[in-house]
Amino acid sequence: MYPVLLECGGFSLYAYGATLALAFSVGIIWMRKEAPGKGFNVEYLYEAYIISIFLAIAGSRAAFVLLYWELYRDVPLWRIMLSWERGLTFYGGLLAVLLGVLLHCYYRKVPYLKLMDFAAPFIALGYAITRIGCFLNGCCYGHVTTVPWGAVFPLIDGLPRHPTQLYAAFAGLAIFVLLRYLRRYSFFDGYIFMLFFIYYGIYRFIVEFFRVGKFDWWLLTPAQLMALLFIAVALLFLLWKRRSAASES
Protein backbone atom coordinates (compact mmCIF):
# COMPACT_ATOMS: atom_id res chain seq x y z
CA MET A 1 0.00 0.00 0.00
CA TYR A 2 1.06 3.61 -0.49
CA PRO A 3 -0.48 5.79 2.23
CA VAL A 4 2.09 8.51 1.45
CA LEU A 5 2.46 9.30 -2.24
CA LEU A 6 5.22 11.88 -1.94
CA GLU A 7 7.60 13.18 0.70
CA CYS A 8 9.69 16.29 0.21
CA GLY A 9 11.44 17.83 3.15
CA GLY A 10 8.81 18.15 5.86
CA PHE A 11 5.91 17.87 3.42
CA SER A 12 3.99 14.62 2.93
CA LEU A 13 1.33 14.06 0.28
CA TYR A 14 -1.10 11.50 1.67
CA ALA A 15 -2.97 9.22 -0.73
CA TYR A 16 -6.39 9.75 0.81
CA GLY A 17 -6.02 13.52 0.98
CA ALA A 18 -4.81 13.63 -2.61
CA THR A 19 -7.70 11.56 -3.95
CA LEU A 20 -10.19 13.56 -1.88
CA ALA A 21 -8.86 16.78 -3.40
CA LEU A 22 -8.94 15.17 -6.85
CA ALA A 23 -12.56 14.09 -6.35
CA PHE A 24 -13.70 17.61 -5.46
CA SER A 25 -11.65 19.13 -8.29
CA VAL A 26 -12.99 16.79 -10.96
CA GLY A 27 -16.52 17.32 -9.70
CA ILE A 28 -16.46 21.12 -9.73
CA ILE A 29 -14.67 21.36 -13.09
CA TRP A 30 -17.11 19.00 -14.77
CA MET A 31 -20.17 20.54 -13.09
CA ARG A 32 -19.00 24.06 -13.98
CA LYS A 33 -18.76 23.03 -17.61
CA GLU A 34 -22.32 21.66 -17.67
CA ALA A 35 -23.98 24.12 -15.26
CA PRO A 36 -25.08 26.76 -17.82
CA GLY A 37 -26.83 24.15 -19.94
CA LYS A 38 -28.72 22.92 -16.87
CA GLY A 39 -29.81 26.40 -15.84
CA PHE A 40 -27.48 26.84 -12.86
CA ASN A 41 -25.52 29.96 -12.08
CA VAL A 42 -21.79 29.20 -11.94
CA GLU A 43 -21.23 31.61 -9.05
CA TYR A 44 -23.83 29.80 -6.97
CA LEU A 45 -22.19 26.52 -7.88
CA TYR A 46 -18.89 27.76 -6.43
CA GLU A 47 -20.66 28.81 -3.23
CA ALA A 48 -22.26 25.39 -2.85
CA TYR A 49 -18.92 23.75 -3.67
CA ILE A 50 -17.03 25.60 -0.93
CA ILE A 51 -19.77 24.86 1.60
CA SER A 52 -19.71 21.19 0.60
CA ILE A 53 -15.96 20.85 1.14
CA PHE A 54 -16.09 22.06 4.73
CA LEU A 55 -19.28 20.18 5.58
CA ALA A 56 -18.07 16.94 3.98
CA ILE A 57 -14.89 16.89 6.07
CA ALA A 58 -16.53 18.08 9.31
CA GLY A 59 -19.55 15.77 8.96
CA SER A 60 -17.54 12.69 8.06
CA ARG A 61 -15.14 13.31 10.93
CA ALA A 62 -17.93 13.88 13.45
CA ALA A 63 -19.72 10.69 12.37
CA PHE A 64 -16.51 8.66 12.72
CA VAL A 65 -15.91 10.01 16.22
CA LEU A 66 -19.48 9.16 17.27
CA LEU A 67 -19.18 5.63 15.90
CA TYR A 68 -15.87 5.04 17.70
CA TRP A 69 -16.41 7.23 20.74
CA GLU A 70 -14.62 4.75 22.99
CA LEU A 71 -11.39 5.78 21.28
CA TYR A 72 -11.91 9.47 22.03
CA ARG A 73 -13.24 9.65 25.58
CA ASP A 74 -10.04 11.17 26.94
CA VAL A 75 -8.83 12.94 23.80
CA PRO A 76 -8.79 16.77 23.76
CA LEU A 77 -11.53 18.31 21.59
CA TRP A 78 -9.06 20.14 19.33
CA ARG A 79 -7.36 16.85 18.48
CA ILE A 80 -10.61 14.97 17.90
CA MET A 81 -11.54 17.19 14.98
CA LEU A 82 -8.22 16.69 13.18
CA SER A 83 -9.43 14.53 10.30
CA TRP A 84 -5.98 13.07 9.70
CA GLU A 85 -5.76 11.62 13.22
CA ARG A 86 -7.79 8.49 12.47
CA GLY A 87 -10.63 8.49 9.99
CA LEU A 88 -13.70 9.75 8.18
CA THR A 89 -17.14 8.30 7.47
CA PHE A 90 -18.82 8.88 4.12
CA TYR A 91 -22.36 8.87 5.47
CA GLY A 92 -21.63 11.65 7.94
CA GLY A 93 -20.09 13.84 5.27
CA LEU A 94 -22.90 13.16 2.80
CA LEU A 95 -25.67 13.96 5.28
CA ALA A 96 -23.90 17.14 6.40
CA VAL A 97 -23.53 18.28 2.79
CA LEU A 98 -27.15 17.48 1.91
CA LEU A 99 -28.46 19.45 4.87
CA GLY A 100 -26.07 22.37 4.36
CA VAL A 101 -26.84 22.64 0.64
CA LEU A 102 -30.57 22.40 1.40
CA LEU A 103 -30.36 25.43 3.69
CA HIS A 104 -28.20 27.29 1.20
CA CYS A 105 -30.63 26.53 -1.64
CA TYR A 106 -33.48 27.86 0.48
CA TYR A 107 -31.51 31.02 1.19
CA ARG A 108 -30.54 31.52 -2.45
CA LYS A 109 -33.93 30.39 -3.80
CA VAL A 110 -32.42 27.59 -5.88
CA PRO A 111 -34.49 24.41 -6.56
CA TYR A 112 -32.85 21.86 -4.25
CA LEU A 113 -34.04 18.64 -5.89
CA LYS A 114 -33.12 19.91 -9.35
CA LEU A 115 -29.62 20.75 -8.09
CA MET A 116 -29.22 17.34 -6.45
CA ASP A 117 -30.33 15.61 -9.65
CA PHE A 118 -27.52 17.48 -11.38
CA ALA A 119 -24.98 16.72 -8.65
CA ALA A 120 -25.86 13.08 -7.87
CA PRO A 121 -23.74 11.46 -10.62
CA PHE A 122 -20.74 13.54 -9.54
CA ILE A 123 -21.19 12.48 -5.93
CA ALA A 124 -20.91 8.88 -7.13
CA LEU A 125 -17.82 9.72 -9.20
CA GLY A 126 -16.17 11.51 -6.29
CA TYR A 127 -16.92 8.54 -4.07
CA ALA A 128 -15.24 6.21 -6.56
CA ILE A 129 -12.11 8.37 -6.68
CA THR A 130 -11.76 8.65 -2.90
CA ARG A 131 -12.13 4.89 -2.48
CA ILE A 132 -8.97 4.51 -4.55
CA GLY A 133 -7.37 6.62 -1.84
CA CYS A 134 -8.71 4.21 0.77
CA PHE A 135 -7.08 1.32 -1.10
CA LEU A 136 -3.73 3.10 -1.27
CA ASN A 137 -4.05 4.05 2.39
CA GLY A 138 -4.80 0.47 3.41
CA CYS A 139 -8.00 1.29 5.32
CA CYS A 140 -11.58 0.05 4.87
CA TYR A 141 -10.24 -3.42 3.99
CA GLY A 142 -12.21 -6.64 3.72
CA HIS A 143 -12.25 -10.04 5.36
CA VAL A 144 -9.67 -12.71 4.66
CA THR A 145 -10.43 -14.46 1.38
CA THR A 146 -9.20 -17.10 -1.08
CA VAL A 147 -10.39 -15.31 -4.23
CA PRO A 148 -7.58 -14.80 -6.77
CA TRP A 149 -7.90 -11.00 -6.62
CA GLY A 150 -7.39 -10.85 -2.87
CA ALA A 151 -5.04 -8.08 -1.74
CA VAL A 152 -2.52 -8.10 1.09
CA PHE A 153 -2.48 -5.10 3.44
CA PRO A 154 0.95 -5.20 5.12
CA LEU A 155 -0.03 -2.88 7.96
CA ILE A 156 -2.80 -5.32 8.96
CA ASP A 157 -1.30 -8.76 8.35
CA GLY A 158 0.09 -10.88 5.54
CA LEU A 159 -3.19 -12.51 4.55
CA PRO A 160 -5.08 -11.87 1.30
CA ARG A 161 -8.28 -9.92 1.90
CA HIS A 162 -11.22 -8.68 -0.13
CA PRO A 163 -10.19 -5.34 -1.70
CA THR A 164 -13.50 -3.80 -0.67
CA GLN A 165 -12.14 -0.34 -1.46
CA LEU A 166 -11.87 -1.36 -5.12
CA TYR A 167 -15.35 -2.91 -5.01
CA ALA A 168 -16.55 0.48 -3.80
CA ALA A 169 -14.63 2.33 -6.51
CA PHE A 170 -16.09 0.15 -9.26
CA ALA A 171 -19.58 0.49 -7.80
CA GLY A 172 -19.27 4.27 -7.58
CA LEU A 173 -18.09 4.46 -11.18
CA ALA A 174 -20.94 2.21 -12.33
CA ILE A 175 -23.48 4.37 -10.49
CA PHE A 176 -21.97 7.48 -12.07
CA VAL A 177 -22.31 6.06 -15.59
CA LEU A 178 -25.81 4.74 -14.93
CA LEU A 179 -27.12 8.00 -13.49
CA ARG A 180 -25.59 10.01 -16.34
CA TYR A 181 -27.44 7.77 -18.78
CA LEU A 182 -30.75 7.87 -16.89
CA ARG A 183 -30.78 11.68 -16.67
CA ARG A 184 -32.37 11.76 -20.13
CA TYR A 185 -35.33 9.81 -18.71
CA SER A 186 -35.82 11.92 -15.58
CA PHE A 187 -39.55 12.25 -14.92
CA PHE A 188 -39.51 14.86 -12.15
CA ASP A 189 -37.15 16.80 -9.90
CA GLY A 190 -35.54 14.44 -7.41
CA TYR A 191 -35.82 11.34 -9.60
CA ILE A 192 -32.08 10.93 -10.29
CA PHE A 193 -31.24 11.92 -6.72
CA MET A 194 -33.48 9.16 -5.35
CA LEU A 195 -32.00 6.64 -7.77
CA PHE A 196 -28.59 7.53 -6.36
CA PHE A 197 -29.90 6.74 -2.85
CA ILE A 198 -31.24 3.39 -4.04
CA TYR A 199 -28.20 2.29 -6.04
CA TYR A 200 -25.73 3.42 -3.41
CA GLY A 201 -27.79 1.81 -0.66
CA ILE A 202 -27.94 -1.54 -2.46
CA TYR A 203 -24.21 -1.56 -3.18
CA ARG A 204 -23.27 -0.50 0.36
CA PHE A 205 -25.54 -3.04 2.03
CA ILE A 206 -23.96 -5.87 0.01
CA VAL A 207 -20.31 -4.83 0.24
CA GLU A 208 -20.50 -4.53 4.03
CA PHE A 209 -20.70 -8.33 4.26
CA PHE A 210 -17.19 -8.50 2.76
CA ARG A 211 -15.73 -5.59 4.72
CA VAL A 212 -14.30 -5.64 8.23
CA GLY A 213 -16.55 -3.46 10.35
CA LYS A 214 -18.76 -3.17 13.40
CA PHE A 215 -21.73 -5.55 13.53
CA ASP A 216 -23.61 -3.74 16.27
CA TRP A 217 -27.35 -3.86 15.68
CA TRP A 218 -29.31 -6.96 14.60
CA LEU A 219 -26.17 -8.42 13.04
CA LEU A 220 -25.95 -5.40 10.71
CA THR A 221 -23.33 -2.69 10.59
CA PRO A 222 -24.26 0.98 11.06
CA ALA A 223 -23.47 1.46 7.37
CA GLN A 224 -25.96 -1.25 6.40
CA LEU A 225 -28.67 0.31 8.53
CA MET A 226 -28.01 3.66 6.88
CA ALA A 227 -28.12 1.97 3.48
CA LEU A 228 -31.55 0.54 4.27
CA LEU A 229 -32.69 3.98 5.45
CA PHE A 230 -31.50 5.56 2.19
CA ILE A 231 -33.36 2.96 0.14
CA ALA A 232 -36.54 3.34 2.21
CA VAL A 233 -36.53 7.13 1.96
CA ALA A 234 -36.00 7.00 -1.80
CA LEU A 235 -38.73 4.41 -2.37
CA LEU A 236 -41.22 6.36 -0.24
CA PHE A 237 -40.42 9.54 -2.17
CA LEU A 238 -40.87 7.81 -5.53
CA LEU A 239 -44.13 6.24 -4.36
CA TRP A 240 -45.38 9.64 -3.16
CA LYS A 241 -44.53 11.25 -6.49
CA ARG A 242 -46.25 8.46 -8.37
CA ARG A 243 -49.42 8.81 -6.33
CA SER A 244 -49.33 12.58 -6.72
CA ALA A 245 -49.06 12.23 -10.47
CA ALA A 246 -51.89 9.70 -10.55
CA SER A 247 -54.19 11.96 -8.53
CA GLU A 248 -53.53 14.88 -10.86
CA SER A 249 -54.32 12.89 -14.00
Order of alpha helices (4+ residues) and beta strands (2+ residues): beta-beta-alpha-alpha-alpha-alpha-alpha-beta-beta-alpha-alpha-alpha
